[in-house]
Amino acid sequence: MSLPKHTAAHSIPPHTLTRLAREWLEEDAPNFDPAGVCVASLEVEARLLCKTPHSVLAGSPFFTAVFTEVGCTVDWSYQEGAELGPDAVTLTAVVRGPARCLLLGERPALNCLARASGIATRCSQLQAMATAGRWHGEVAGTRKTTPGFRLVEKYAMLVGAVSMHRQDLSGMVMLKDNHIWASGSITEAVKAARSVCSFSSKIEVECRSTEEGREAARAGADIVMLDNFQPQELHVAARALKEEFPNLPIEASGGVTPDNLAMYFSPHVDIISLGCITQGCPVVDFSLKVQKPVAHSHLQEGWPPQIGYTD
């Protein structure tokens, strides 16, 4: 029996899942599928196996949407957000449907699941570090996502229990060094941004020094990002800004990795964002193994009891 999905799945509109599934299938099979002739429409069952122990399952809504689009069903053994393992191989779900349709959806579905689960696993590990360090703030992702795949990767951050940060340029105004240089000053850049964004939009300013942080706060920035600071420099700057602007959220970014994350924890830092949540993140190894046919037993003997498709 299928188990309920992680609540993060409820944030994705059904029509969005359908649209993405169709786009991925169209990309992989824009014309003919010659290999489909080999297997035809024989009803088969395939087992989804996870071969990366201690991984966080993420991406099941996308996986299911792809197979729904090609007329197959998916029966999950684990909830979205569950840790898979500790066994070397974990049976995660069973997919059923016509062979040619199941194989048509295999690669797009696995791509989504492997990528999303890899990101969710890394996010879960980073959040565990923050909890262990008794840090009060939020670990966050960035916009350093794969073109065309941002929604999946941002969703995976949700499942992994970290902040997605802004979704796109309209989600929050972030004034980076190039904006400031082109505008002439932080004050002018904030003033110009405030003139076009409504009360519902926050403005964050990327700052390279404590003085730039002060200028941003005085100009009306809602969040100050201390960018590319070494940990000790960060602690001093964040403390100075908090003493002068106690309600100002401080974000640290630039050069933060899983190996040095704990060095950035500070009572004066509220957000730490990491590009490595999506860039260079390992994927989780999933495979789909077709079992013996569940119907049409009159077919010739010698059908392989188990066929793996790995391309």
Backbone bond lengths (Angstrom), bond angles and torsions (degrees), N, CA, C in turn:
res aa  C-N    CA-C-N  psi(-1)  N-CA   C-N-CA  omega(-1)  CA-C   N-CA-C  phi
1 M - - - 1.469 - - 1.516 109.30 -
2 S 1.324 116.72 136.05 1.464 120.68 -179.83 1.515 110.37 -68.93
3 L 1.319 115.30 140.05 1.459 121.22 179.43 1.520 109.74 -95.35
4 P 1.351 118.22 156.54 1.467 120.30 179.88 1.508 111.92 -64.88
5 K 1.320 115.36 147.48 1.458 121.48 -178.86 1.527 111.29 -76.67
6 H 1.318 116.45 158.89 1.452 123.21 170.51 1.525 107.85 -55.24
7 T 1.332 117.31 143.43 1.462 119.85 -176.03 1.525 112.64 -60.34
8 A 1.323 118.41 -22.34 1.465 120.53 177.89 1.518 110.90 -59.54
9 A 1.320 117.52 -28.80 1.464 121.06 -178.95 1.520 111.47 -62.53
10 H 1.332 116.95 -25.92 1.455 120.35 -179.02 1.527 112.10 -72.39
11 S 1.311 117.39 -7.96 1.470 120.47 179.29 1.530 111.77 -84.77
12 I 1.320 117.46 -9.04 1.468 120.80 -177.88 1.527 109.58 -99.99
13 P 1.325 118.79 116.51 1.470 120.79 178.65 1.532 110.75 -61.23
14 P 1.329 117.62 140.26 1.474 120.12 179.88 1.522 113.54 -55.16
15 H 1.342 117.47 -38.57 1.460 118.59 -178.84 1.530 111.83 -67.43
16 T 1.338 116.68 -26.61 1.465 119.85 176.79 1.522 110.39 -69.93
17 L 1.325 116.49 -42.11 1.464 120.40 176.59 1.529 110.81 -60.09
18 T 1.330 115.37 -44.45 1.468 119.36 179.94 1.525 111.02 -62.96
19 R 1.331 116.61 -44.27 1.473 120.46 -179.20 1.521 111.13 -61.58
20 L 1.327 117.18 -46.08 1.459 120.51 -179.04 1.523 111.33 -64.67
21 A 1.326 116.60 -43.50 1.467 120.13 179.85 1.526 110.53 -59.02
22 R 1.329 116.26 -43.08 1.468 119.78 179.83 1.523 111.67 -66.14
23 E 1.330 117.23 -38.62 1.464 120.51 178.96 1.525 110.91 -64.43
24 W 1.336 116.96 -43.20 1.461 120.39 -178.93 1.525 111.52 -67.00
25 L 1.321 116.60 -39.93 1.458 120.40 178.06 1.532 110.94 -67.12
26 E 1.322 115.85 -39.59 1.466 120.44 178.66 1.523 110.76 -64.57
27 E 1.325 116.69 -37.58 1.466 120.47 178.64 1.524 111.11 -63.79
28 D 1.339 116.10 -40.27 1.457 120.41 -174.83 1.531 112.85 -84.23
29 A 1.337 117.26 -27.26 1.462 120.57 -179.25 1.524 110.33 -138.91
30 P 1.348 117.52 70.85 1.463 120.29 -177.40 1.521 113.32 -74.49
31 N 1.365 116.46 -17.67 1.458 120.07 -177.53 1.528 110.44 -133.06
32 F 1.342 116.71 -109.58 1.456 121.12 -178.83 1.528 111.86 -89.86
33 D 1.335 115.17 160.12 1.459 122.92 171.03 1.529 106.81 -126.89
34 P 1.339 117.35 79.69 1.469 120.42 -175.33 1.523 114.01 -56.09
35 A 1.346 117.59 -34.31 1.463 120.01 -178.25 1.516 111.86 -66.73
36 G 1.331 116.92 -20.36 1.454 120.22 178.59 1.510 112.77 -61.66
37 V 1.345 117.50 -25.61 1.468 121.64 178.88 1.529 110.67 -64.53
38 C 1.327 116.51 -30.49 1.470 120.77 -175.81 1.519 112.60 -68.21
39 V 1.313 116.26 -31.69 1.467 119.39 -173.75 1.519 112.86 -113.22
40 A 1.324 117.45 -18.99 1.468 123.25 178.27 1.532 111.19 55.18
41 S 1.315 115.81 -144.72 1.473 120.12 -173.56 1.517 112.60 -109.09
42 L 1.303 116.72 26.58 1.457 121.33 175.44 1.524 110.29 -57.65
43 E 1.324 116.78 132.25 1.461 120.63 178.78 1.529 109.32 -72.90
44 V 1.319 116.27 124.20 1.461 120.70 -179.00 1.524 110.64 -132.23
45 E 1.315 113.24 168.69 1.465 121.57 176.70 1.524 107.72 -126.85
46 A 1.321 116.44 135.73 1.463 120.46 179.15 1.518 109.79 -127.94
47 R 1.297 115.77 141.92 1.460 121.52 -179.76 1.531 110.00 -101.53
48 L 1.322 114.79 130.23 1.462 121.16 176.01 1.521 108.06 -89.21
49 L 1.325 116.14 118.67 1.459 121.56 -176.76 1.526 110.75 -114.26
50 C 1.320 115.79 132.56 1.465 121.37 173.27 1.517 108.06 -99.13
51 K 1.336 115.85 126.60 1.462 120.01 -176.79 1.534 112.18 -117.00
52 T 1.327 115.76 21.78 1.464 121.43 174.23 1.524 107.42 -122.36
53 P 1.329 118.15 97.36 1.467 120.58 -176.68 1.530 113.00 -58.52
54 H 1.314 115.31 151.24 1.468 123.48 176.83 1.527 112.14 62.97
55 S 1.322 116.35 34.54 1.460 121.43 176.19 1.523 109.67 -95.42
56 V 1.320 116.08 153.37 1.457 121.86 175.23 1.520 108.70 -95.01
57 L 1.320 117.22 126.66 1.463 121.55 -179.93 1.523 109.97 -75.72
58 A 1.317 116.52 123.05 1.466 121.69 177.31 1.518 108.94 -148.39
59 G 1.329 115.45 143.14 1.455 120.01 178.43 1.505 114.10 105.80
60 S 1.332 118.00 6.10 1.467 119.79 -178.21 1.529 113.03 -60.53
61 P 1.356 120.60 -33.88 1.470 118.15 177.29 1.528 112.61 -62.12
62 F 1.325 117.27 -36.16 1.463 121.24 179.89 1.529 110.27 -72.95
63 F 1.316 116.00 -42.18 1.460 122.14 178.02 1.523 109.62 -58.63
64 T 1.327 115.98 -49.04 1.459 120.76 -179.53 1.523 111.32 -64.25
65 A 1.335 117.12 -40.07 1.472 120.72 -178.68 1.518 111.57 -62.05
66 V 1.323 116.98 -39.19 1.471 120.27 179.28 1.529 109.86 -62.82
67 F 1.329 116.52 -46.74 1.459 119.04 -177.45 1.525 112.39 -72.89
68 T 1.312 117.34 -30.96 1.463 120.07 174.54 1.523 110.27 -61.72
69 E 1.320 115.83 -39.72 1.460 121.33 -178.18 1.525 112.17 -63.88
70 V 1.332 118.08 -28.73 1.463 120.70 -179.78 1.529 111.93 -103.02
71 G 1.325 116.87 15.05 1.461 120.29 172.94 1.510 115.57 81.76
72 C 1.335 117.78 26.23 1.467 121.79 178.08 1.529 109.92 -113.05
73 T 1.318 116.20 164.70 1.461 121.55 177.25 1.528 109.51 -118.46
74 V 1.324 115.66 153.75 1.466 121.74 179.57 1.524 108.84 -128.12
75 D 1.310 116.38 128.67 1.463 122.50 178.21 1.528 107.72 -115.80
76 W 1.322 116.54 110.16 1.464 121.68 -173.86 1.524 111.77 -86.11
77 S 1.326 116.59 140.53 1.460 122.53 175.78 1.521 112.04 -94.91
78 Y 1.348 116.50 -16.23 1.465 121.76 -178.01 1.522 110.06 -132.23
79 Q 1.318 115.01 151.09 1.453 120.36 175.30 1.522 110.85 -76.76
80 E 1.299 115.10 153.37 1.461 120.75 171.77 1.530 108.62 -58.42
81 G 1.324 116.63 133.54 1.461 120.92 -179.00 1.516 113.99 92.45
82 A 1.344 117.45 -5.25 1.464 120.59 179.74 1.524 110.78 -75.08
83 E 1.326 116.43 151.53 1.462 120.80 173.78 1.514 108.48 -86.77
84 L 1.332 116.86 127.93 1.450 122.66 -178.94 1.523 109.88 -95.44
85 G 1.295 116.60 140.44 1.456 121.18 -177.19 1.512 109.63 117.08
86 P 1.318 118.86 -168.61 1.474 128.16 11.64 1.526 115.03 -84.41
87 D 1.345 117.19 1.93 1.454 118.64 -178.59 1.530 111.02 -63.32
88 A 1.331 115.52 157.48 1.461 120.60 -179.44 1.522 111.07 -64.04
89 V 1.330 117.14 -32.83 1.461 122.72 178.08 1.525 108.39 -131.06
90 T 1.325 116.36 129.28 1.462 121.32 -179.42 1.519 109.92 -122.94
91 L 1.343 116.10 123.51 1.463 120.70 174.30 1.525 107.53 -70.83
92 T 1.323 116.64 115.97 1.463 122.12 -171.22 1.519 112.79 -104.13
93 A 1.325 117.42 -35.21 1.462 121.05 -179.15 1.519 109.15 -162.81
94 V 1.337 115.05 167.23 1.460 121.81 175.37 1.527 108.00 -126.24
95 V 1.330 116.03 130.40 1.465 122.05 179.05 1.521 108.07 -110.63
96 R 1.332 117.37 135.24 1.465 122.23 -179.90 1.518 110.12 -129.96
97 G 1.336 115.33 142.79 1.455 119.70 177.20 1.512 111.83 161.07
98 P 1.333 117.36 -177.61 1.464 121.03 177.25 1.530 110.34 -60.32
99 A 1.324 115.81 136.15 1.471 120.49 -173.57 1.525 112.62 -54.18
100 R 1.313 117.31 -48.77 1.467 118.60 -176.29 1.528 111.58 -64.95
101 C 1.331 116.77 -32.51 1.463 120.31 179.23 1.526 110.85 -74.96
102 L 1.323 115.74 -40.33 1.464 119.86 178.66 1.523 110.77 -61.45
103 L 1.342 115.93 -43.26 1.460 119.43 -179.40 1.522 111.92 -72.91
104 L 1.322 116.45 -25.41 1.465 120.44 176.46 1.535 110.64 -66.30
105 G 1.315 116.14 -37.04 1.467 120.25 -178.23 1.513 114.38 -89.18
106 E 1.342 116.76 -10.25 1.467 120.56 -172.13 1.528 113.87 -55.91
107 R 1.326 117.87 -56.30 1.462 119.61 -172.72 1.528 112.80 -68.43
108 P 1.345 120.08 -47.49 1.470 118.22 177.41 1.522 112.69 -58.06
109 A 1.334 116.88 -39.97 1.465 120.27 -178.85 1.523 111.42 -67.52
110 L 1.333 116.21 -43.76 1.466 119.52 179.64 1.525 111.56 -66.13
111 N 1.330 117.02 -37.43 1.462 119.52 178.40 1.522 111.31 -58.02
112 C 1.331 116.09 -44.97 1.466 120.61 -179.75 1.523 111.34 -63.91
113 L 1.323 115.05 -46.00 1.461 119.64 -175.61 1.525 111.65 -67.02
114 A 1.333 116.43 -42.40 1.461 120.39 -178.76 1.525 111.47 -64.08
115 R 1.327 115.90 -44.23 1.461 120.95 -178.24 1.532 110.93 -69.13
116 A 1.326 116.46 -48.60 1.460 120.00 -178.19 1.528 111.52 -63.79
117 S 1.313 117.12 -41.37 1.462 120.36 -179.61 1.526 111.44 -67.59
118 G 1.332 116.80 -35.33 1.459 119.69 177.02 1.518 111.75 -63.41
119 I 1.324 115.97 -43.60 1.469 120.49 179.57 1.524 110.63 -67.09
120 A 1.323 117.08 -44.51 1.465 120.57 179.74 1.519 111.35 -62.47
121 T 1.327 116.33 -36.52 1.466 120.19 178.83 1.523 110.58 -65.26
122 R 1.338 116.34 -46.04 1.471 118.97 178.25 1.529 110.55 -63.19
123 C 1.323 117.17 -42.31 1.469 120.27 179.52 1.527 111.39 -60.74
124 S 1.316 115.78 -42.65 1.465 120.19 179.24 1.521 111.05 -62.03
125 Q 1.319 116.46 -39.20 1.469 120.47 178.68 1.527 111.20 -66.35
126 L 1.328 117.07 -41.49 1.463 121.21 179.37 1.520 111.06 -66.61
127 Q 1.335 116.34 -41.05 1.451 119.68 179.42 1.525 110.92 -66.35
128 A 1.331 116.46 -35.10 1.466 120.17 176.86 1.527 110.78 -63.65
129 M 1.330 116.71 -36.02 1.462 120.66 177.24 1.531 110.31 -65.30
130 A 1.322 116.97 -41.75 1.464 120.81 179.23 1.532 110.92 -64.11
131 T 1.318 115.90 -40.58 1.459 120.35 178.79 1.519 110.84 -65.83
132 A 1.334 116.09 -44.38 1.466 120.57 179.37 1.524 111.37 -62.98
133 G 1.350 115.55 -33.78 1.464 119.67 179.64 1.509 113.82 -84.39
134 R 1.344 115.84 1.65 1.472 122.27 179.65 1.524 111.79 53.90
135 W 1.310 113.99 38.72 1.465 119.66 178.20 1.519 109.22 -86.79
136 H 1.307 117.52 138.77 1.463 122.27 -172.67 1.521 113.83 -83.74
137 G 1.340 117.78 -15.56 1.463 120.54 -168.07 1.515 115.12 -88.92
138 E 1.336 115.16 -166.85 1.460 122.65 -177.69 1.524 111.51 -113.39
139 V 1.336 115.24 130.62 1.460 120.89 167.94 1.525 106.39 -80.99
140 A 1.324 116.99 136.44 1.471 119.97 -174.16 1.520 111.83 -136.33
141 G 1.328 114.64 155.48 1.451 121.39 173.92 1.517 110.27 -87.05
142 T 1.318 116.21 -164.28 1.458 121.92 -179.70 1.533 108.38 -141.51
143 R 1.345 115.92 -172.79 1.461 121.00 173.57 1.525 112.01 -90.90
144 K 1.303 117.17 11.77 1.465 121.46 178.55 1.528 108.95 -81.46
145 T 1.322 114.40 67.23 1.452 121.25 -176.38 1.527 111.07 -111.61
146 T 1.319 116.04 167.68 1.462 121.35 178.64 1.524 109.69 -73.59
147 P 1.338 118.75 126.49 1.467 120.54 179.83 1.529 111.56 -52.95
148 G 1.327 115.78 130.37 1.455 121.34 179.64 1.516 114.39 82.67
149 F 1.324 117.21 -4.67 1.467 120.65 -175.17 1.523 111.94 -124.54
150 R 1.338 116.60 13.12 1.458 120.48 -173.29 1.524 112.91 -60.95
151 L 1.326 117.15 -42.61 1.458 118.65 -176.60 1.526 111.03 -59.62
152 V 1.323 117.14 -42.20 1.464 120.78 178.99 1.522 110.45 -63.23
153 E 1.323 116.46 -43.71 1.456 119.97 -176.32 1.524 112.13 -72.10
154 K 1.319 117.01 -37.07 1.466 119.66 175.90 1.530 110.42 -67.35
155 Y 1.326 116.18 -40.03 1.461 120.60 177.05 1.528 110.42 -59.78
156 A 1.332 116.59 -41.47 1.462 120.55 -179.88 1.531 111.20 -62.07
157 M 1.329 117.01 -33.08 1.465 120.03 175.59 1.523 110.46 -62.55
158 L 1.324 116.45 -40.92 1.462 120.28 177.69 1.520 111.12 -59.87
159 V 1.322 116.05 -46.64 1.463 120.31 -179.46 1.528 110.07 -63.01
160 G 1.330 116.75 -36.84 1.461 121.13 179.21 1.510 114.41 -79.61
161 A 1.350 116.64 0.63 1.471 123.30 172.00 1.524 114.47 73.42
162 V 1.343 117.48 31.44 1.461 119.67 170.44 1.528 108.57 -117.85
163 S 1.338 116.02 168.68 1.455 120.78 179.75 1.529 110.21 -75.43
164 M 1.338 115.63 138.87 1.461 119.97 178.05 1.523 111.90 -75.45
165 H 1.337 118.06 -16.01 1.460 122.91 -169.77 1.525 107.50 63.57
166 R 1.340 119.09 -159.90 1.462 118.61 -177.27 1.529 110.92 -75.50
167 Q 1.325 115.22 147.91 1.452 120.84 -178.11 1.533 112.04 -75.27
168 D 1.336 114.70 -39.58 1.464 120.42 -175.84 1.524 107.96 -159.51
169 L 1.307 117.19 -173.42 1.466 121.00 -176.14 1.523 113.26 -63.45
170 S 1.331 117.10 -25.32 1.465 119.44 -178.86 1.523 112.63 -86.80
171 G 1.335 116.99 -11.36 1.454 119.88 -176.91 1.515 113.44 -70.30
172 M 1.305 116.83 -33.51 1.460 123.18 177.95 1.519 106.16 -162.81
173 V 1.324 116.96 146.73 1.464 120.22 177.32 1.527 108.34 -84.15
174 M 1.317 116.49 120.61 1.455 120.46 174.44 1.525 108.52 -118.27
175 L 1.310 115.71 116.26 1.457 121.80 -179.54 1.525 108.79 -95.41
176 K 1.323 114.89 108.62 1.456 121.15 -178.08 1.525 110.61 -94.90
177 D 1.313 115.83 178.33 1.467 119.84 -175.00 1.529 112.49 -55.78
178 N 1.336 117.07 -39.13 1.463 119.31 -179.62 1.527 112.66 -66.65
179 H 1.333 116.97 -36.28 1.467 119.68 175.44 1.525 110.31 -61.98
180 I 1.330 114.70 -43.28 1.466 119.79 -176.11 1.526 110.87 -67.95
181 W 1.324 116.09 -43.74 1.469 119.02 179.71 1.523 110.74 -63.70
182 A 1.329 116.54 -38.73 1.465 119.88 -179.80 1.529 111.97 -71.57
183 S 1.331 116.48 -28.80 1.471 120.45 -178.80 1.527 112.61 -84.56
184 G 1.323 115.60 -25.97 1.461 119.45 -178.98 1.508 113.79 109.93
185 S 1.342 117.08 -32.86 1.464 120.31 179.27 1.521 109.34 -165.46
186 I 1.315 115.32 163.83 1.466 120.44 176.27 1.521 110.11 -62.99
187 T 1.315 116.51 -43.16 1.467 120.99 -178.49 1.520 111.40 -59.85
188 E 1.320 116.89 -45.03 1.465 120.74 179.66 1.527 111.50 -66.65
189 A 1.330 116.22 -38.53 1.463 120.38 -179.58 1.524 111.18 -65.69
190 V 1.332 116.73 -43.00 1.468 120.68 178.73 1.529 110.32 -65.58
191 K 1.319 116.06 -41.99 1.462 120.48 179.58 1.523 111.36 -60.65
192 A 1.331 116.46 -43.96 1.458 120.45 -179.36 1.525 111.24 -67.29
193 A 1.327 116.64 -41.49 1.467 120.34 179.48 1.514 111.40 -65.01
194 R 1.330 116.31 -41.21 1.466 120.58 -178.41 1.526 111.17 -65.09
195 S 1.313 117.19 -26.96 1.466 119.64 -177.96 1.522 112.71 -71.24
196 V 1.320 117.27 -18.67 1.465 119.37 -178.36 1.528 113.96 -115.82
197 C 1.319 118.18 -17.34 1.474 118.59 178.55 1.523 109.43 -96.23
198 S 1.303 116.36 144.93 1.460 121.23 -175.13 1.514 111.26 -81.80
199 F 1.337 114.89 -178.72 1.463 121.25 179.83 1.533 111.05 -62.04
200 S 1.343 117.16 -21.28 1.461 120.70 -176.30 1.523 113.11 -84.09
201 S 1.325 117.57 -6.53 1.467 120.89 -177.67 1.516 111.19 -105.85
202 K 1.324 115.78 130.52 1.451 120.79 175.58 1.527 110.09 -88.94
203 I 1.331 114.68 156.21 1.467 120.76 176.72 1.526 108.33 -119.31
204 E 1.319 115.18 125.86 1.459 121.54 176.02 1.518 108.36 -115.17
205 V 1.325 116.52 140.73 1.465 121.01 -178.61 1.525 109.72 -121.14
206 E 1.317 114.87 129.78 1.457 121.47 176.24 1.531 108.50 -80.99
207 C 1.332 116.33 123.65 1.471 120.95 -175.02 1.528 110.86 -124.61
208 R 1.332 114.83 145.12 1.461 120.63 -177.67 1.524 113.03 -106.95
209 S 1.332 116.75 -1.06 1.459 120.64 -179.68 1.519 109.60 -154.99
210 T 1.326 115.68 166.66 1.461 120.40 177.57 1.518 110.20 -63.08
211 E 1.325 116.94 -38.93 1.458 120.53 -179.10 1.528 111.18 -64.85
212 E 1.327 117.21 -40.01 1.464 119.40 176.04 1.525 110.37 -63.65
213 G 1.330 117.01 -36.84 1.453 120.63 176.85 1.516 111.48 -62.02
214 R 1.332 116.52 -42.09 1.470 120.67 177.40 1.526 110.86 -62.51
215 E 1.337 116.11 -43.64 1.462 119.31 -179.97 1.525 110.79 -61.84
216 A 1.334 115.97 -41.81 1.462 120.18 179.88 1.526 111.04 -63.34
217 A 1.324 116.77 -44.76 1.463 120.57 -179.85 1.525 111.23 -63.72
218 R 1.326 117.12 -43.38 1.464 120.73 179.64 1.523 112.22 -67.21
219 A 1.339 115.80 -27.89 1.472 120.08 179.50 1.524 112.35 -78.73
220 G 1.350 116.03 -10.94 1.459 119.64 177.54 1.509 115.27 107.00
221 A 1.320 118.16 14.92 1.465 120.19 176.99 1.526 109.35 -64.46
222 D 1.320 115.44 142.88 1.465 120.64 179.59 1.520 112.17 -85.06
223 I 1.337 116.34 -28.32 1.467 122.34 -179.24 1.522 108.00 -140.52
224 V 1.319 116.22 140.77 1.460 121.12 174.85 1.523 108.53 -113.40
225 M 1.334 114.87 126.85 1.460 120.08 175.04 1.529 108.87 -101.03
226 L 1.323 115.83 123.46 1.460 121.13 174.10 1.521 106.12 -93.09
227 D 1.333 115.65 107.54 1.457 121.42 -168.28 1.522 112.38 -101.55
228 N 1.332 115.34 131.06 1.473 122.78 176.33 1.524 113.42 59.04
229 F 1.318 116.65 37.95 1.455 121.84 173.68 1.525 108.91 -88.15
230 Q 1.328 117.20 142.35 1.449 120.76 168.42 1.534 107.89 -69.97
231 P 1.321 118.33 151.33 1.468 120.22 -174.47 1.529 115.23 -49.53
232 Q 1.316 118.05 -49.09 1.463 119.31 -177.96 1.531 111.54 -66.54
233 E 1.324 117.10 -38.74 1.464 120.36 176.08 1.525 110.49 -63.40
234 L 1.315 115.63 -38.15 1.461 120.77 178.97 1.520 110.85 -61.73
235 H 1.312 116.78 -47.13 1.465 120.16 -177.56 1.528 111.31 -59.68
236 V 1.332 116.38 -42.32 1.468 120.44 -179.31 1.526 110.38 -66.57
237 A 1.325 117.26 -45.96 1.471 120.98 -178.41 1.520 111.38 -65.82
238 A 1.340 116.91 -44.65 1.464 120.60 -178.83 1.521 111.10 -62.87
239 R 1.327 116.58 -40.49 1.460 119.55 179.54 1.530 110.56 -64.82
240 A 1.313 116.71 -43.28 1.468 120.16 -179.69 1.521 111.33 -61.54
241 L 1.330 116.68 -42.35 1.468 120.29 -179.76 1.524 111.37 -68.74
242 K 1.316 117.67 -38.98 1.462 120.81 179.72 1.527 111.81 -66.88
243 E 1.333 116.00 -33.70 1.470 119.08 178.29 1.519 110.71 -65.47
244 E 1.333 116.65 -35.54 1.458 120.97 -178.91 1.528 112.56 -88.37
245 F 1.346 115.83 -32.90 1.472 121.05 -178.96 1.530 108.15 -131.26
246 P 1.315 118.20 77.80 1.476 121.59 -171.34 1.522 115.04 -61.94
247 N 1.310 118.59 -24.36 1.467 121.24 -178.77 1.531 113.80 -98.24
248 L 1.315 116.13 7.17 1.465 121.14 -178.03 1.529 110.67 -84.37
249 P 1.342 118.90 118.76 1.467 120.20 175.40 1.525 110.91 -67.80
250 I 1.322 115.76 135.41 1.460 122.54 179.97 1.521 109.31 -114.64
251 E 1.329 115.19 127.78 1.468 120.46 176.66 1.521 109.33 -112.66
252 A 1.323 115.59 138.92 1.465 121.58 173.76 1.518 108.16 -109.22
253 S 1.326 116.10 136.60 1.460 120.14 -179.67 1.520 109.41 -154.44
254 G 1.324 115.51 159.18 1.460 120.19 177.36 1.509 112.35 96.30
255 G 1.321 116.50 112.67 1.455 120.73 176.74 1.518 115.19 80.85
256 V 1.333 117.30 5.67 1.464 120.08 -179.19 1.526 109.13 -86.75
257 T 1.320 116.24 132.62 1.467 122.73 -179.75 1.527 109.04 -132.87
258 P 1.327 117.70 167.96 1.472 118.74 174.97 1.525 112.69 -57.59
259 D 1.319 117.21 -29.54 1.465 120.52 -177.51 1.525 112.90 -73.95
260 N 1.348 117.18 -31.67 1.472 118.39 -176.73 1.525 113.65 -114.44
261 L 1.332 117.90 6.39 1.459 121.12 -176.53 1.525 112.66 -51.38
262 A 1.322 117.09 -45.60 1.468 120.65 -175.70 1.529 112.25 -60.82
263 M 1.319 118.02 -24.94 1.454 121.44 -179.85 1.525 111.89 -70.23
264 Y 1.339 117.06 -17.78 1.460 121.41 -178.64 1.528 112.82 -94.78
265 F 1.338 117.33 -6.61 1.457 119.60 178.92 1.524 109.73 -65.01
266 S 1.317 115.92 132.32 1.463 121.28 -178.88 1.517 108.83 -156.56
267 P 1.326 117.98 146.02 1.467 119.87 176.28 1.524 112.52 -66.44
268 H 1.338 116.77 -11.92 1.459 121.07 -178.05 1.533 112.83 -103.54
269 V 1.324 116.78 -1.41 1.470 122.24 178.43 1.519 108.51 -109.47
270 D 1.329 116.15 127.30 1.460 120.92 -174.50 1.520 113.89 -100.78
271 I 1.327 117.50 -25.03 1.462 122.21 -176.55 1.527 108.22 -139.93
272 I 1.316 116.58 137.55 1.464 121.53 171.60 1.523 106.97 -127.56
273 S 1.331 117.02 117.93 1.460 120.79 -178.41 1.525 110.20 -106.63
274 L 1.332 115.27 142.75 1.457 121.78 -176.18 1.524 110.37 -131.85
275 G 1.324 116.45 122.80 1.459 120.54 175.55 1.516 112.36 -69.75
276 C 1.346 117.20 -23.67 1.462 120.65 -177.23 1.519 112.66 -71.66
277 I 1.327 117.76 -6.61 1.460 119.30 174.11 1.524 109.81 -60.59
278 T 1.326 116.37 -34.57 1.465 120.12 179.62 1.528 112.67 -114.53
279 Q 1.325 118.38 -33.05 1.467 120.91 -178.03 1.527 109.98 -86.81
280 G 1.318 115.55 120.18 1.461 120.07 178.81 1.514 113.94 76.56
281 C 1.315 117.31 15.08 1.463 120.50 -178.77 1.527 110.28 -78.57
282 P 1.328 118.58 130.78 1.475 120.28 178.76 1.526 110.90 -64.44
283 V 1.327 116.28 148.07 1.457 120.62 175.29 1.524 109.33 -92.45
284 V 1.312 115.73 164.06 1.461 121.36 174.48 1.527 108.12 -93.63
285 D 1.321 116.32 137.70 1.465 121.91 -176.24 1.530 110.50 -84.44
286 F 1.338 115.88 107.57 1.460 122.21 174.43 1.520 108.85 -116.05
287 S 1.309 116.72 149.74 1.460 120.78 171.72 1.522 108.75 -141.11
288 L 1.316 115.26 156.36 1.453 122.20 179.88 1.526 107.89 -117.13
289 K 1.329 117.06 120.40 1.461 122.03 -175.42 1.526 110.24 -114.90
290 V 1.340 115.63 117.43 1.460 120.74 178.48 1.519 109.59 -75.45
291 Q 1.348 116.23 133.90 1.455 122.26 -179.35 1.529 110.53 -96.74
292 K 1.329 115.77 -173.54 1.450 119.98 177.24 1.519 109.66 -59.15
293 P 1.320 117.69 148.23 1.463 120.28 177.90 1.522 110.76 -56.27
294 V 1.318 116.42 140.79 1.462 120.53 178.69 1.513 110.91 -95.90
295 A 1.329 117.13 -0.94 1.461 121.17 179.15 1.516 108.77 -148.68
296 H 1.353 116.65 174.48 1.458 122.30 177.81 1.524 111.16 58.30
297 S 1.343 116.21 52.30 1.461 120.33 -178.19 1.518 112.52 -67.09
298 H 1.372 117.24 -8.94 1.454 119.96 178.96 1.524 112.61 -74.90
299 L 1.324 117.37 -7.19 1.459 119.62 179.59 1.523 110.51 -63.97
300 Q 1.282 114.42 160.43 1.465 119.93 -175.63 1.514 111.67 -58.37
301 E 1.333 114.59 147.33 1.454 119.86 176.24 1.524 108.84 -69.53
302 G 1.299 114.17 158.61 1.451 118.33 178.78 1.508 113.87 101.10
303 W 1.386 116.05 -0.12 1.465 118.13 174.24 1.508 109.14 -56.40
304 P 1.288 120.90 130.56 1.472 121.14 -177.54 1.529 111.01 -58.85
305 P 1.298 119.17 130.66 1.458 121.42 -179.62 1.523 112.61 -65.52
306 Q 1.330 116.61 -21.52 1.455 118.74 179.79 1.528 108.00 -154.99
307 I 1.338 116.04 126.38 1.460 120.80 -178.35 1.516 108.58 -123.52
308 G 1.311 117.46 126.79 1.456 120.59 177.75 1.512 110.55 -104.83
309 Y 1.303 116.34 134.61 1.463 121.66 177.01 1.519 107.42 -114.62
310 T 1.313 117.48 115.37 1.464 119.94 -170.01 1.523 114.82 -122.75
311 D 1.335 118.03 5.95 1.469 116.58 -175.34 1.509 111.47 -72.73
